[in-house]
Amino acid sequence: MKKRKFSVFWCIYAVLVIAAIVVIHLALGQVETFLAQYEASQPKNAAKAVFDENFANFDALSYLDKFDDEIFGLETKENVAKYLSEKTSGAEFSYYSISSAESGTYKYAVRAGAVKIAEFYLYESMGENGFPVYTAGDFSVYFAANEDVGVTVPKGSTVELNGFQLDDSYIVENDIPDPHNEYLPEGVEGKFYTKYKAGGFVTTPYIKVTNSNGELALIESEEGYATAPVYSDTLKSAYSEYVLSALQNYATYIQGRYSNGGVTLDMVTKFFDPKSEVYATVKKVSNKYVNSYDSYEFKNELADEFIQYDDNTFSCRVSFDQVLHRSGAEDYVDHIDYTLYLRKLGDKFLIFDMQHE
């Protein structure tokens, strides 16, 4: 039996094949690495990574932490976050590339549904492997801060919106006279108001107004907000019965027939300033041409809205129903409602003007 000779050719051939396989494998690995690095260096992939990190599971408050508080103006970060959360709830987020003026800079917009809510940039630089890398920056946020608020307050008051104190730059009107001022006597300054206006809110802000009387209550109207009048409980307690008596005597006197037996003109004029026009008017009033009645009573009596202008001057509102009874007839109800203006003469307050409400 012949022995087979070892073939050098086939040995060399096998070595070359194995070497070729190894080289090809290494080359393929390098190609895969190259392709992976190349793919990773594409801006679209970097943009997706930024989008996934910031918007795939959108948390409005966390996203807003990227920004300085100055971008919210007088609004609060928490209010804007709540607004964004409500506007984007249930919406599908997406992003798309938009043109950028600078080379090596890529700009993207983010939408929630059809509403654009944010933008971000990618800035290109060269990495150590020779491929570009991208850094995200210049994030922005969009919210409809289009609500304006007007607040009218007593002159000299401090106004805060969402905790921010307004300075004079927010004043749109100053020295607004109180309607009562035109009835006050000479030398009494009256009350004046200042109107502030501010914008940039996503919702009605928290409003706080303070002055020497403490924090003032607010009322809302079509023109915005205004402080409620400051009424004096001290004056109300001291003079409610007094002003009710004054106006009830007046109402009884001008009804004529029945008052002839009980209320005289002197009983009316003692409540009025003898130097005032209203005093002269009361003295001249006719009480002859009135409804005939057998008896009367007062119902729904109210003395309220006492406003102090200085130590010697105040106003108040007095109202009641004067019910006139007549045998065999339906009651006649006369609704009396006046604002009275009183000033101190000597040791008592007297009415120097009265306006029907």
C-alpha positions as a Markdown table, in Angstrom:
| # | Residue | x | y | z |
|---|---|---|---|---|
| 1 | Met | 0.0 | 0.0 | 0.0 |
| 2 | Lys | 1.3 | 3.4 | -1.1 |
| 3 | Lys | 1.7 | 6.2 | 1.4 |
| 4 | Arg | 0.1 | 9.5 | 0.4 |
| 5 | Lys | 2.5 | 12.4 | 0.2 |
| 6 | Phe | 1.7 | 15.6 | 2.0 |
| 7 | Ser | 0.8 | 18.3 | -0.6 |
| 8 | Val | 2.4 | 21.7 | 0.1 |
| 9 | Phe | 0.1 | 23.3 | -2.5 |
| 10 | Trp | -3.0 | 22.4 | -0.6 |
| 11 | Cys | -1.6 | 23.4 | 2.6 |
| 12 | Ile | -0.7 | 26.8 | 1.3 |
| 13 | Tyr | -4.1 | 27.0 | -0.3 |
| 14 | Ala | -5.9 | 26.3 | 2.9 |
| 15 | Val | -3.8 | 28.9 | 4.8 |
| 16 | Leu | -4.6 | 31.5 | 2.1 |
| 17 | Val | -8.3 | 30.7 | 2.3 |
| 18 | Ile | -8.4 | 30.9 | 6.0 |
| 19 | Ala | -6.5 | 34.2 | 5.9 |
| 20 | Ala | -8.9 | 35.5 | 3.3 |
| 21 | Ile | -11.9 | 34.7 | 5.4 |
| 22 | Val | -10.3 | 36.4 | 8.4 |
| 23 | Val | -9.5 | 39.5 | 6.4 |
| 24 | Ile | -13.0 | 39.6 | 4.9 |
| 25 | His | -14.5 | 39.2 | 8.4 |
| 26 | Leu | -12.4 | 42.0 | 9.8 |
| 27 | Ala | -13.2 | 44.1 | 6.8 |
| 28 | Leu | -16.9 | 43.5 | 7.2 |
| 29 | Gly | -16.6 | 44.4 | 10.8 |
| 30 | Gln | -14.9 | 47.6 | 9.9 |
| 31 | Val | -17.6 | 48.3 | 7.3 |
| 32 | Glu | -20.3 | 47.7 | 9.8 |
| 33 | Thr | -18.7 | 50.0 | 12.3 |
| 34 | Phe | -18.2 | 52.6 | 9.6 |
| 35 | Leu | -21.8 | 52.3 | 8.5 |
| 36 | Ala | -23.0 | 52.5 | 12.1 |
| 37 | Gln | -20.9 | 55.6 | 12.8 |
| 38 | Tyr | -22.1 | 57.1 | 9.5 |
| 39 | Glu | -25.7 | 56.4 | 10.3 |
| 40 | Ala | -25.3 | 57.8 | 13.8 |
| 41 | Ser | -23.8 | 60.9 | 12.3 |
| 42 | Gln | -26.9 | 61.8 | 10.3 |
| 43 | Pro | -28.8 | 64.8 | 11.8 |
| 44 | Lys | -32.2 | 63.1 | 11.4 |
| 45 | Asn | -31.1 | 60.5 | 14.0 |
| 46 | Ala | -29.8 | 63.0 | 16.4 |
| 47 | Ala | -33.1 | 64.9 | 16.0 |
| 48 | Lys | -35.1 | 61.8 | 16.8 |
| 49 | Ala | -33.0 | 61.2 | 19.9 |
| 50 | Val | -33.7 | 64.8 | 21.1 |
| 51 | Phe | -37.4 | 64.5 | 20.3 |
| 52 | Asp | -37.7 | 61.1 | 22.2 |
| 53 | Glu | -35.9 | 62.5 | 25.2 |
| 54 | Asn | -38.0 | 65.7 | 25.5 |
| 55 | Phe | -41.3 | 65.1 | 23.8 |
| 56 | Ala | -42.1 | 61.4 | 23.4 |
| 57 | Asn | -43.4 | 61.4 | 27.0 |
| 58 | Phe | -44.0 | 65.1 | 27.3 |
| 59 | Asp | -43.9 | 66.5 | 30.8 |
| 60 | Ala | -44.6 | 70.2 | 30.5 |
| 61 | Leu | -43.2 | 71.4 | 33.8 |
| 62 | Ser | -39.9 | 69.4 | 33.3 |
| 63 | Tyr | -39.6 | 70.9 | 29.8 |
| 64 | Leu | -40.1 | 74.4 | 31.1 |
| 65 | Asp | -37.3 | 74.0 | 33.5 |
| 66 | Lys | -35.0 | 74.6 | 30.5 |
| 67 | Phe | -36.0 | 78.3 | 30.5 |
| 68 | Asp | -35.3 | 81.3 | 32.6 |
| 69 | Asp | -38.4 | 82.7 | 34.4 |
| 70 | Glu | -38.1 | 85.9 | 32.4 |
| 71 | Ile | -39.7 | 84.3 | 29.3 |
| 72 | Phe | -43.0 | 83.9 | 31.3 |
| 73 | Gly | -43.3 | 87.6 | 32.0 |
| 74 | Leu | -45.9 | 88.1 | 34.7 |
| 75 | Glu | -47.2 | 84.6 | 34.2 |
| 76 | Thr | -46.0 | 81.7 | 36.3 |
| 77 | Lys | -44.2 | 78.6 | 35.1 |
| 78 | Glu | -46.8 | 76.5 | 36.8 |
| 79 | Asn | -49.7 | 78.2 | 35.0 |
| 80 | Val | -47.9 | 77.8 | 31.7 |
| 81 | Ala | -47.2 | 74.1 | 32.4 |
| 82 | Lys | -50.9 | 73.5 | 33.3 |
| 83 | Tyr | -51.9 | 75.3 | 30.1 |
| 84 | Leu | -49.6 | 73.2 | 27.9 |
| 85 | Ser | -50.6 | 70.0 | 29.6 |
| 86 | Glu | -54.3 | 70.7 | 28.9 |
| 87 | Lys | -53.7 | 71.8 | 25.3 |
| 88 | Thr | -51.5 | 68.8 | 24.5 |
| 89 | Ser | -53.5 | 66.1 | 26.4 |
| 90 | Gly | -54.3 | 63.2 | 24.0 |
| 91 | Ala | -52.5 | 64.9 | 21.1 |
| 92 | Glu | -49.9 | 63.0 | 19.0 |
| 93 | Phe | -46.5 | 64.6 | 19.0 |
| 94 | Ser | -44.4 | 64.9 | 15.9 |
| 95 | Tyr | -41.4 | 66.9 | 14.7 |
| 96 | Tyr | -40.2 | 68.1 | 11.3 |
| 97 | Ser | -37.2 | 69.9 | 9.9 |
| 98 | Ile | -37.4 | 73.6 | 9.0 |
| 99 | Ser | -34.9 | 75.7 | 7.2 |
| 100 | Ser | -32.0 | 77.2 | 9.1 |
| 101 | Ala | -29.9 | 80.1 | 7.7 |
| 102 | Glu | -26.6 | 78.8 | 9.0 |
| 103 | Ser | -24.5 | 76.0 | 7.6 |
| 104 | Gly | -24.0 | 73.1 | 10.0 |
| 105 | Thr | -27.1 | 74.2 | 12.0 |
| 106 | Tyr | -30.3 | 72.2 | 11.8 |
| 107 | Lys | -33.7 | 73.5 | 13.1 |
| 108 | Tyr | -36.7 | 71.4 | 14.0 |
| 109 | Ala | -40.3 | 72.2 | 15.0 |
| 110 | Val | -42.4 | 70.1 | 17.3 |
| 111 | Arg | -46.2 | 69.8 | 17.1 |
| 112 | Ala | -48.9 | 68.4 | 19.3 |
| 113 | Gly | -51.6 | 67.5 | 16.9 |
| 114 | Ala | -51.7 | 70.5 | 14.5 |
| 115 | Val | -50.4 | 73.0 | 17.1 |
| 116 | Lys | -46.8 | 74.0 | 17.1 |
| 117 | Ile | -45.5 | 74.1 | 20.7 |
| 118 | Ala | -41.7 | 74.1 | 20.5 |
| 119 | Glu | -38.5 | 74.3 | 18.4 |
| 120 | Phe | -34.9 | 73.1 | 18.9 |
| 121 | Tyr | -31.6 | 73.4 | 17.1 |
| 122 | Leu | -28.8 | 70.9 | 16.4 |
| 123 | Tyr | -25.3 | 72.3 | 16.1 |
| 124 | Glu | -22.8 | 70.2 | 14.1 |
| 125 | Ser | -19.2 | 69.7 | 15.1 |
| 126 | Met | -16.6 | 67.1 | 14.1 |
| 127 | Gly | -16.1 | 64.1 | 16.3 |
| 128 | Glu | -12.9 | 62.2 | 17.1 |
| 129 | Asn | -13.8 | 59.4 | 14.6 |
| 130 | Gly | -14.0 | 61.9 | 11.7 |
| 131 | Phe | -17.8 | 61.9 | 11.7 |
| 132 | Pro | -20.0 | 64.9 | 12.7 |
| 133 | Val | -21.7 | 65.0 | 16.1 |
| 134 | Tyr | -24.6 | 67.1 | 17.1 |
| 135 | Thr | -25.4 | 69.2 | 20.2 |
| 136 | Ala | -29.0 | 70.2 | 20.9 |
| 137 | Gly | -29.7 | 73.7 | 22.0 |
| 138 | Asp | -31.8 | 76.9 | 21.8 |
| 139 | Phe | -35.0 | 75.2 | 22.8 |
| 140 | Ser | -38.1 | 77.3 | 22.6 |
| 141 | Val | -41.7 | 76.9 | 23.7 |
| 142 | Tyr | -44.9 | 78.4 | 22.3 |
| 143 | Phe | -48.0 | 79.2 | 24.4 |
| 144 | Ala | -50.9 | 81.6 | 23.7 |
| 145 | Ala | -50.3 | 84.1 | 26.4 |
| 146 | Asn | -52.9 | 86.5 | 25.0 |
| 147 | Glu | -55.0 | 87.4 | 28.0 |
| 148 | Asp | -54.9 | 90.9 | 29.3 |
| 149 | Val | -56.0 | 92.1 | 32.8 |
| 150 | Gly | -57.1 | 95.6 | 33.8 |
| 151 | Val | -57.3 | 96.5 | 37.5 |
| 152 | Thr | -58.7 | 99.8 | 38.9 |
| 153 | Val | -57.6 | 100.6 | 42.4 |
| 154 | Pro | -57.5 | 103.4 | 44.9 |
| 155 | Lys | -54.7 | 105.8 | 44.1 |
| 156 | Gly | -51.5 | 104.8 | 46.0 |
| 157 | Ser | -52.4 | 101.2 | 46.3 |
| 158 | Thr | -50.0 | 98.3 | 45.7 |
| 159 | Val | -51.0 | 95.9 | 42.9 |
| 160 | Glu | -49.6 | 92.4 | 42.5 |
| 161 | Leu | -50.3 | 90.0 | 39.7 |
| 162 | Asn | -49.2 | 86.4 | 40.4 |
| 163 | Gly | -46.9 | 87.8 | 43.1 |
| 164 | Phe | -45.2 | 90.4 | 40.8 |
| 165 | Gln | -45.6 | 94.0 | 41.9 |
| 166 | Leu | -46.6 | 96.3 | 39.1 |
| 167 | Asp | -44.7 | 99.5 | 38.7 |
| 168 | Asp | -45.8 | 102.8 | 37.1 |
| 169 | Ser | -45.1 | 101.5 | 33.6 |
| 170 | Tyr | -48.3 | 99.4 | 33.8 |
| 171 | Ile | -50.5 | 102.5 | 34.6 |
| 172 | Val | -52.9 | 103.3 | 31.7 |
| 173 | Glu | -55.0 | 105.9 | 33.5 |
| 174 | Asn | -54.4 | 107.9 | 36.6 |
| 175 | Asp | -56.4 | 110.3 | 38.9 |
| 176 | Ile | -59.8 | 108.8 | 37.9 |
| 177 | Pro | -62.3 | 110.6 | 40.1 |
| 178 | Asp | -64.9 | 108.7 | 42.2 |
| 179 | Pro | -68.5 | 109.5 | 41.1 |
| 180 | His | -69.2 | 110.7 | 44.6 |
| 181 | Asn | -66.6 | 113.5 | 44.3 |
| 182 | Glu | -68.9 | 115.9 | 42.5 |
| 183 | Tyr | -71.2 | 116.0 | 45.4 |
| 184 | Leu | -68.6 | 116.7 | 48.1 |
| 185 | Pro | -68.1 | 120.1 | 49.6 |
| 186 | Glu | -65.3 | 122.4 | 48.7 |
| 187 | Gly | -62.1 | 121.5 | 50.5 |
| 188 | Val | -62.8 | 117.8 | 50.7 |
| 189 | Glu | -60.5 | 116.0 | 48.3 |
| 190 | Gly | -62.6 | 112.9 | 47.6 |
| 191 | Lys | -61.3 | 109.7 | 46.2 |
| 192 | Phe | -59.3 | 109.0 | 43.1 |
| 193 | Tyr | -58.3 | 105.8 | 41.3 |
| 194 | Thr | -55.5 | 104.4 | 39.2 |
| 195 | Lys | -56.0 | 101.8 | 36.4 |
| 196 | Tyr | -53.3 | 99.3 | 35.6 |
| 197 | Lys | -53.2 | 97.0 | 32.6 |
| 198 | Ala | -50.9 | 94.0 | 32.0 |
| 199 | Gly | -50.9 | 91.2 | 29.4 |
| 200 | Gly | -49.1 | 87.9 | 28.6 |
| 201 | Phe | -51.3 | 85.6 | 30.7 |
| 202 | Val | -52.6 | 82.1 | 29.8 |
| 203 | Thr | -55.2 | 82.3 | 32.5 |
| 204 | Thr | -56.6 | 85.0 | 34.8 |
| 205 | Pro | -53.8 | 85.8 | 37.3 |
| 206 | Tyr | -54.0 | 86.0 | 41.0 |
| 207 | Ile | -54.6 | 89.6 | 41.9 |
| 208 | Lys | -53.7 | 91.2 | 45.2 |
| 209 | Val | -54.3 | 94.9 | 46.0 |
| 210 | Thr | -53.3 | 96.4 | 49.3 |
| 211 | Asn | -53.2 | 99.9 | 50.9 |
| 212 | Ser | -53.5 | 101.4 | 54.3 |
| 213 | Asn | -56.8 | 99.5 | 54.8 |
| 214 | Gly | -55.1 | 96.2 | 54.2 |
| 215 | Glu | -55.9 | 93.8 | 51.4 |
| 216 | Leu | -58.9 | 95.0 | 49.3 |
| 217 | Ala | -61.7 | 92.9 | 47.9 |
| 218 | Leu | -62.1 | 92.8 | 44.1 |
| 219 | Ile | -65.2 | 92.9 | 41.9 |
| 220 | Glu | -65.3 | 91.9 | 38.2 |
| 221 | Ser | -66.9 | 93.8 | 35.4 |
| 222 | Glu | -66.8 | 93.9 | 31.6 |
| 223 | Glu | -64.0 | 96.5 | 31.9 |
| 224 | Gly | -61.8 | 94.2 | 34.1 |
| 225 | Tyr | -61.4 | 94.2 | 37.9 |
| 226 | Ala | -61.8 | 96.9 | 40.4 |
| 227 | Thr | -61.5 | 97.1 | 44.2 |
| 228 | Ala | -64.8 | 97.0 | 46.1 |
| 229 | Pro | -65.6 | 100.2 | 48.0 |
| 230 | Val | -64.3 | 100.3 | 51.5 |
| 231 | Tyr | -67.2 | 100.9 | 53.9 |
| 232 | Ser | -67.0 | 102.1 | 57.4 |
| 233 | Asp | -68.6 | 99.8 | 60.0 |
| 234 | Thr | -67.9 | 102.4 | 62.7 |
| 235 | Leu | -70.0 | 105.0 | 60.9 |
| 236 | Lys | -72.7 | 102.4 | 60.1 |
| 237 | Ser | -73.0 | 101.5 | 63.7 |
| 238 | Ala | -73.1 | 105.1 | 64.9 |
| 239 | Tyr | -75.4 | 106.7 | 62.3 |
| 240 | Ser | -77.7 | 104.1 | 60.7 |
| 241 | Glu | -80.7 | 105.0 | 62.9 |
| 242 | Tyr | -80.0 | 108.7 | 62.5 |
| 243 | Val | -80.0 | 108.7 | 58.6 |
| 244 | Leu | -83.0 | 106.3 | 58.5 |
| 245 | Ser | -84.9 | 108.8 | 60.8 |
| 246 | Ala | -83.9 | 111.7 | 58.6 |
| 247 | Leu | -85.1 | 110.1 | 55.3 |
| 248 | Gln | -88.2 | 108.6 | 56.8 |
| 249 | Asn | -89.3 | 112.0 | 58.3 |
| 250 | Tyr | -88.6 | 113.4 | 54.8 |
| 251 | Ala | -90.7 | 110.7 | 53.1 |
| 252 | Thr | -93.5 | 111.0 | 55.6 |
| 253 | Tyr | -93.6 | 114.8 | 55.3 |
| 254 | Ile | -93.8 | 114.9 | 51.5 |
| 255 | Gln | -96.8 | 112.4 | 51.6 |
| 256 | Gly | -98.6 | 115.4 | 53.1 |
| 257 | Arg | -102.0 | 114.4 | 54.4 |
| 258 | Tyr | -101.0 | 111.9 | 57.2 |
| 259 | Ser | -97.8 | 113.7 | 58.1 |
| 260 | Asn | -99.7 | 116.9 | 59.0 |
| 261 | Gly | -100.7 | 115.1 | 62.2 |
| 262 | Gly | -97.2 | 113.8 | 63.0 |
| 263 | Val | -94.2 | 115.2 | 61.1 |
| 264 | Thr | -93.6 | 118.9 | 60.7 |
| 265 | Leu | -91.2 | 120.6 | 58.4 |
| 266 | Asp | -89.0 | 121.5 | 61.3 |
| 267 | Met | -88.7 | 117.8 | 62.1 |
| 268 | Val | -87.4 | 117.3 | 58.6 |
| 269 | Thr | -85.1 | 120.3 | 58.2 |
| 270 | Lys | -83.3 | 119.6 | 61.5 |
| 271 | Phe | -81.4 | 116.9 | 59.6 |
| 272 | Phe | -80.2 | 119.2 | 56.8 |
| 273 | Asp | -77.4 | 121.7 | 56.5 |
| 274 | Pro | -79.2 | 125.1 | 56.4 |
| 275 | Lys | -76.7 | 126.5 | 54.0 |
| 276 | Ser | -77.1 | 123.8 | 51.4 |
| 277 | Glu | -79.2 | 123.8 | 48.2 |
| 278 | Val | -81.0 | 120.6 | 49.3 |
| 279 | Tyr | -82.2 | 122.4 | 52.5 |
| 280 | Ala | -83.8 | 125.1 | 50.4 |
| 281 | Thr | -85.4 | 122.4 | 48.1 |
| 282 | Val | -86.9 | 120.6 | 51.1 |
| 283 | Lys | -88.4 | 123.8 | 52.5 |
| 284 | Lys | -90.1 | 124.4 | 49.2 |
| 285 | Val | -91.4 | 120.9 | 48.5 |
| 286 | Ser | -95.2 | 120.6 | 48.1 |
| 287 | Asn | -96.9 | 118.0 | 50.2 |
| 288 | Lys | -100.5 | 118.6 | 49.0 |
| 289 | Tyr | -100.8 | 116.6 | 45.9 |
| 290 | Val | -100.2 | 113.1 | 47.1 |
| 291 | Asn | -102.0 | 109.8 | 47.5 |
| 292 | Ser | -104.7 | 109.6 | 50.1 |
| 293 | Tyr | -104.2 | 107.0 | 52.8 |
| 294 | Asp | -105.2 | 106.0 | 56.3 |
| 295 | Ser | -101.9 | 104.8 | 57.7 |
| 296 | Tyr | -98.5 | 103.9 | 56.7 |
| 297 | Glu | -95.5 | 101.8 | 57.6 |
| 298 | Phe | -91.8 | 101.3 | 56.6 |
| 299 | Lys | -90.5 | 98.0 | 55.4 |
| 300 | Asn | -87.2 | 96.7 | 54.1 |
| 301 | Glu | -85.2 | 99.4 | 55.9 |
| 302 | Leu | -81.6 | 99.6 | 55.1 |
| 303 | Ala | -78.8 | 102.0 | 55.9 |
| 304 | Asp | -75.5 | 100.9 | 54.3 |
| 305 | Glu | -72.5 | 101.8 | 52.2 |
| 306 | Phe | -71.0 | 104.3 | 54.6 |
| 307 | Ile | -68.0 | 105.9 | 53.1 |
| 308 | Gln | -65.7 | 108.2 | 55.1 |
| 309 | Tyr | -63.9 | 111.0 | 53.1 |
| 310 | Asp | -62.4 | 112.8 | 56.1 |
| 311 | Asp | -63.2 | 113.3 | 59.8 |
| 312 | Asn | -66.1 | 115.6 | 59.0 |
| 313 | Thr | -67.6 | 114.2 | 55.8 |
| 314 | Phe | -69.2 | 110.9 | 54.8 |
| 315 | Ser | -71.9 | 109.5 | 52.5 |
| 316 | Cys | -74.2 | 106.6 | 52.9 |
| 317 | Arg | -77.1 | 104.9 | 51.1 |
| 318 | Val | -80.5 | 104.7 | 52.6 |
| 319 | Ser | -83.5 | 102.7 | 51.3 |
| 320 | Phe | -86.8 | 101.4 | 52.4 |
| 321 | Asp | -90.4 | 100.8 | 51.2 |
| 322 | Gln | -93.0 | 103.3 | 52.4 |
| 323 | Val | -96.3 | 101.3 | 52.4 |
| 324 | Leu | -99.4 | 103.4 | 52.4 |
| 325 | His | -102.6 | 101.7 | 53.6 |
| 326 | Arg | -106.1 | 102.8 | 52.6 |
| 327 | Ser | -109.3 | 101.0 | 53.6 |
| 328 | Gly | -110.9 | 99.2 | 50.7 |
| 329 | Ala | -107.9 | 99.8 | 48.4 |
| 330 | Glu | -104.7 | 98.1 | 47.5 |
| 331 | Asp | -101.6 | 99.3 | 49.3 |
| 332 | Tyr | -99.5 | 101.9 | 47.6 |
| 333 | Val | -95.7 | 101.1 | 47.9 |
| 334 | Asp | -93.3 | 103.9 | 47.4 |
| 335 | His | -89.7 | 102.7 | 47.1 |
| 336 | Ile | -87.3 | 105.2 | 48.6 |
| 337 | Asp | -83.6 | 104.9 | 47.7 |
| 338 | Tyr | -81.1 | 107.8 | 48.2 |
| 339 | Thr | -77.4 | 108.4 | 48.7 |
| 340 | Leu | -77.0 | 111.0 | 51.4 |
| 341 | Tyr | -74.0 | 113.2 | 51.9 |
| 342 | Leu | -73.3 | 114.6 | 55.4 |
| 343 | Arg | -70.8 | 116.9 | 57.0 |
| 344 | Lys | -70.2 | 117.9 | 60.5 |
| 345 | Leu | -71.4 | 121.2 | 61.6 |
| 346 | Gly | -70.9 | 122.0 | 65.3 |
| 347 | Asp | -71.4 | 118.7 | 67.1 |
| 348 | Lys | -73.6 | 116.8 | 64.6 |
| 349 | Phe | -73.7 | 115.7 | 61.0 |
| 350 | Leu | -76.2 | 117.3 | 58.7 |
| 351 | Ile | -77.2 | 116.3 | 55.1 |
| 352 | Phe | -75.8 | 118.8 | 52.6 |
| 353 | Asp | -76.8 | 116.8 | 49.4 |
| 354 | Met | -78.9 | 113.8 | 48.5 |
| 355 | Gln | -79.1 | 111.9 | 45.2 |
| 356 | His | -81.9 | 109.5 | 44.1 |
| 357 | Glu | -80.7 | 106.1 | 43.1 |
